[in-house]
C-alpha cells in the first residue's frame, strides 16, 4: 500500500546530494544570486529551493546516514475491543532519514492495509480519478514481505494564475501554490537497494582504522537509489493474520537526539554526621544507648533535636559542598585530638531514592574523604536502615570513647622562711635537691594543693578548677617569691612526647588562672623523682609573711 499524494520531487534522487540520478550534476551546486533590478521568475525561485533541499539531503547522507531514528513501531492492528484486525498493521509516529537524504516524519499513528501494494516505481498518486486507486494484491502465506516507508510530497492549495501572454484568448489557469511534505508506505516483495550492503563500523567514524591508513582517506557513503526504509518483516496467513518482526531488517541511525547534559550538578541528597560519644552523660548517653541497640526511632528523635549532630554536607554530581566538608573535617579532627576514636558507621535510608545509585556513591566517597582527612578510622560497610533520613538519605556515625589519661600533675606549695615545721623541712629538702625526702614529705600530703589529671584533650575540669582555686588562695595569702618550677620525672613514659607538652600547657594555664606572674616562673626541670603515677610535679613558691 502507498499512502501518497501528487508528487513534485525537488531533486530527491539518490545521487550524492539528491540530484535525482546516481551522480552529481553541476547545476545542483549552483545557487541563484539576486541583485537590484533583476527579473525573477518561477524557475529562479524554484532553483533556490532545489539548491537548499539538495544541500540538506547531501548533508544528511554524508554526515548522518540513513535509517530509523525513533518511533515507527509496527504491530498488528486491533479494534476497539482489542481483537486483531485482519490484514492491518499499525505504525506509530516516528522519524527516519531516507537513503536519498530526505526526512521522513510520521507525525501520528497510521494503519496500513498490507494487501495494498505500490503500483509502479513511484506509486499511484490518489487523484480524483478512481481508476488510479490502489489495488489489493494476493499475499503468499509462505513468503516474507517488507513494510517500508519513504518521503513523499503533495502539491496543494490551488490558485488562479494569470498567463503572461498578450493574446485575447489567454485564460487564467489553476496552479498549486504549496508543496506539502509527507510520507508513503508500501509492502515490498524483496529488500530494497542498500540493505545488502555493510552498515559500516563505528570505529571508522571515530578513529583511524587500518583501511583508512591503507587508503589515506575514508570512502564516501555508498549511493542507494531506493528511497525506501524498511520498518518490519511481515508474514501473513490466508485469513489475514499478520506476524511482525521489527528487528530483522530495521536499520537504525546512530543518533544523539535523545542525549544531552547539563553543566549544573545534580543534587543527590545530603550526608548527616553524628557523634556517638561513649562515656558521655545526659541526652548524649541516651543517644549512645539508642545507637548501640539499633533503636532507630529514638536515634531519629534525638538527632532531630540536634543531639550529637556535627553537621550536614550536601551531595551532588559535582561532589560535596567544599565549605561544609571542611567544617566537618575540622570537627571530626577535634574528636580525634580529644577523644579515642573507635569506629564509623554509615546508615543508608532504605527509602532514599538515590540508594544504590549516584547518591550512594557520592555519600561513600564523601565519607572516605572526610574520615581520611580527619585521621579517623575507616567506616564499616554501609548498612541499609529504615530511619528518618530524608532529605539526606545518608547518616554517618563517628563513635569515640573517653580519651586515655596521659598523666597527672601534683601541685605542691613551697613556703620559704618557715621554721620547725614539715613545710619548712620540705622547702629545705627542695633547696638542697634532696629528692628522696621531698618525695617522702609529698607522699604524706605535706604542701599538697591538689592533683590534676589530663588527656590529649586537656585537663579534668573539676580537678583543674578546684586546684586552681586553692593555688589562687595560696598565692594571695603569702608574699611573692620567684622560683615556681615544674618537675618532669625522668622515668615517666610521657617525657619528651605530646603528653609532656600537654602537661606543660595545663600547668601554664593553671598558674595563669591562679594569678602567678610570668617572672616568678622557672623553666621545667628533668628530675629523677618518684612521680608515679603522675609523672609531673608543680612546685608553687611563696615567702612566709614577716612578723614585726
Secondary structure in CASP SS format (residue, H / E / C, confidence):
PFRMAT SS
TARGET T0000
AUTHOR 0000-0000-0000
METHOD secondary structure of the structure
MODEL  1
X C 1.00
X C 1.00
X C 1.00
X C 1.00
X C 1.00
X C 1.00
X C 1.00
X C 1.00
X C 1.00
X C 1.00
X C 1.00
X C 1.00
X C 1.00
X C 1.00
X C 1.00
X C 1.00
X C 1.00
X C 1.00
X C 1.00
X C 1.00
X C 1.00
X C 1.00
X C 1.00
X C 1.00
X C 1.00
X H 1.00
X H 1.00
X H 1.00
X H 1.00
X C 1.00
X C 1.00
X C 1.00
X C 1.00
X C 1.00
X C 1.00
X C 1.00
X C 1.00
X C 1.00
X C 1.00
X C 1.00
X C 1.00
X H 1.00
X H 1.00
X H 1.00
X H 1.00
X H 1.00
X H 1.00
X H 1.00
X H 1.00
X H 1.00
X H 1.00
X H 1.00
X H 1.00
X H 1.00
X H 1.00
X H 1.00
X H 1.00
X H 1.00
X H 1.00
X H 1.00
X H 1.00
X H 1.00
X H 1.00
X H 1.00
X C 1.00
X C 1.00
X E 1.00
X E 1.00
X E 1.00
X E 1.00
X E 1.00
X C 1.00
X C 1.00
X E 1.00
X E 1.00
X E 1.00
X E 1.00
X E 1.00
X C 1.00
X C 1.00
X C 1.00
X C 1.00
X C 1.00
X E 1.00
X E 1.00
X E 1.00
X E 1.00
X E 1.00
X E 1.00
X E 1.00
X E 1.00
X C 1.00
X C 1.00
X E 1.00
X E 1.00
X E 1.00
X E 1.00
X C 1.00
X C 1.00
X C 1.00
X C 1.00
X C 1.00
X E 1.00
X E 1.00
X E 1.00
X E 1.00
X C 1.00
X C 1.00
X C 1.00
X E 1.00
X E 1.00
X E 1.00
X E 1.00
X C 1.00
X C 1.00
X E 1.00
X C 1.00
X C 1.00
X C 1.00
X C 1.00
X C 1.00
X C 1.00
X C 1.00
X C 1.00
X C 1.00
X C 1.00
X C 1.00
X C 1.00
X C 1.00
X H 1.00
X H 1.00
X H 1.00
X C 1.00
X C 1.00
X C 1.00
X E 1.00
X C 1.00
X C 1.00
X C 1.00
X C 1.00
X C 1.00
X C 1.00
X C 1.00
X C 1.00
X E 1.00
X E 1.00
X E 1.00
X E 1.00
X E 1.00
X E 1.00
X E 1.00
X E 1.00
X E 1.00
X E 1.00
X E 1.00
X E 1.00
X E 1.00
X E 1.00
X E 1.00
X E 1.00
X E 1.00
X C 1.00
X C 1.00
X C 1.00
X C 1.00
X C 1.00
X C 1.00
X C 1.00
X C 1.00
X C 1.00
X C 1.00
X C 1.00
X E 1.00
X E 1.00
X E 1.00
X E 1.00
X E 1.00
X E 1.00
X E 1.00
X E 1.00
X E 1.00
X E 1.00
X E 1.00
X E 1.00
X E 1.00
X E 1.00
X E 1.00
X E 1.00
X C 1.00
X C 1.00
X C 1.00
X C 1.00
X C 1.00
X C 1.00
X C 1.00
X C 1.00
X C 1.00
X C 1.00
X C 1.00
X C 1.00
X C 1.00
X H 1.00
X H 1.00
X H 1.00
X H 1.00
X H 1.00
X C 1.00
X C 1.00
X C 1.00
X H 1.00
X H 1.00
X H 1.00
X H 1.00
X H 1.00
X H 1.00
X C 1.00
X C 1.00
X C 1.00
X C 1.00
X C 1.00
X C 1.00
X C 1.00
X C 1.00
X C 1.00
X C 1.00
X C 1.00
X C 1.00
X C 1.00
X E 1.00
X E 1.00
X E 1.00
X E 1.00
X E 1.00
X E 1.00
X E 1.00
X E 1.00
X C 1.00
X C 1.00
X C 1.00
X C 1.00
X C 1.00
X E 1.00
X E 1.00
X E 1.00
X E 1.00
X C 1.00
X C 1.00
X C 1.00
X C 1.00
X C 1.00
X C 1.00
X E 1.00
X C 1.00
X C 1.00
X C 1.00
X C 1.00
X C 1.00
X C 1.00
X C 1.00
X C 1.00
X C 1.00
X C 1.00
X C 1.00
X C 1.00
X C 1.00
X C 1.00
X E 1.00
X E 1.00
X E 1.00
X E 1.00
X E 1.00
X E 1.00
X E 1.00
X E 1.00
X E 1.00
X E 1.00
X E 1.00
X C 1.00
X C 1.00
X C 1.00
X C 1.00
X C 1.00
X H 1.00
X H 1.00
X H 1.00
X H 1.00
X H 1.00
X H 1.00
X H 1.00
X H 1.00
X H 1.00
X H 1.00
X C 1.00
X C 1.00
X C 1.00
X H 1.00
X H 1.00
X H 1.00
X H 1.00
X H 1.00
X H 1.00
X H 1.00
X H 1.00
X H 1.00
X C 1.00
X C 1.00
X C 1.00
X C 1.00
X E 1.00
X E 1.00
X E 1.00
X E 1.00
X E 1.00
X E 1.00
X E 1.00
X E 1.00
X C 1.00
X C 1.00
X C 1.00
X C 1.00
X C 1.00
X H 1.00
X H 1.00
X H 1.00
X H 1.00
X H 1.00
X H 1.00
X H 1.00
X H 1.00
X H 1.00
X H 1.00
X H 1.00
X H 1.00
X H 1.00
X H 1.00
X H 1.00
X H 1.00
X H 1.00
X C 1.00
X E 1.00
X E 1.00
X E 1.00
X E 1.00
X E 1.00
X E 1.00
X E 1.00
X E 1.00
X E 1.00
X E 1.00
X C 1.00
X C 1.00
X C 1.00
X C 1.00
X C 1.00
X C 1.00
X C 1.00
X C 1.00
X H 1.00
X H 1.00
X H 1.00
X H 1.00
X H 1.00
X H 1.00
X H 1.00
X H 1.00
X H 1.00
X H 1.00
X H 1.00
X H 1.00
X H 1.00
X H 1.00
X H 1.00
X H 1.00
X H 1.00
X C 1.00
X C 1.00
X C 1.00
X C 1.00
X E 1.00
X C 1.00
X C 1.00
X C 1.00
X E 1.00
X E 1.00
X E 1.00
X C 1.00
X C 1.00
X C 1.00
X C 1.00
X C 1.00
X C 1.00
X C 1.00
X E 1.00
X E 1.00
X E 1.00
X E 1.00
X E 1.00
X E 1.00
X E 1.00
X E 1.00
X E 1.00
X C 1.00
X C 1.00
X C 1.00
X E 1.00
X E 1.00
X E 1.00
X E 1.00
X E 1.00
X E 1.00
X E 1.00
X E 1.00
X E 1.00
X E 1.00
X E 1.00
X E 1.00
X C 1.00
X C 1.00
X C 1.00
X C 1.00
X C 1.00
X H 1.00
X H 1.00
X H 1.00
X H 1.00
X H 1.00
X H 1.00
X H 1.00
X H 1.00
X H 1.00
X H 1.00
X H 1.00
X C 1.00
X C 1.00
X H 1.00
X H 1.00
X H 1.00
X H 1.00
X H 1.00
X H 1.00
X H 1.00
X H 1.00
X H 1.00
X C 1.00
X C 1.00
X C 1.00
X C 1.00
X E 1.00
X E 1.00
X E 1.00
X E 1.00
X E 1.00
X E 1.00
X E 1.00
X E 1.00
X C 1.00
X C 1.00
X E 1.00
X E 1.00
X C 1.00
X H 1.00
X H 1.00
X H 1.00
X H 1.00
X H 1.00
X H 1.00
X H 1.00
X H 1.00
X H 1.00
X H 1.00
X H 1.00
X H 1.00
X H 1.00
X H 1.00
X H 1.00
X H 1.00
X H 1.00
X C 1.00
X E 1.00
X E 1.00
X C 1.00
X C 1.00
X C 1.00
X E 1.00
X E 1.00
X E 1.00
X E 1.00
X E 1.00
X E 1.00
X C 1.00
X C 1.00
X C 1.00
X C 1.00
X C 1.00
X C 1.00
X C 1.00
X C 1.00
X H 1.00
X H 1.00
X H 1.00
X H 1.00
X H 1.00
X H 1.00
X H 1.00
X H 1.00
X H 1.00
X H 1.00
X H 1.00
X H 1.00
X H 1.00
X H 1.00
X H 1.00
X H 1.00
X H 1.00
X C 1.00
X C 1.00
X C 1.00
X H 1.00
X H 1.00
X H 1.00
X E 1.00
X C 1.00
X C 1.00
X C 1.00
X E 1.00
X E 1.00
X E 1.00
X C 1.00
X C 1.00
X C 1.00
X C 1.00
X C 1.00
X C 1.00
X C 1.00
X E 1.00
X E 1.00
X E 1.00
X E 1.00
X E 1.00
X E 1.00
X E 1.00
X E 1.00
X E 1.00
X C 1.00
X C 1.00
X C 1.00
X C 1.00
X C 1.00
END
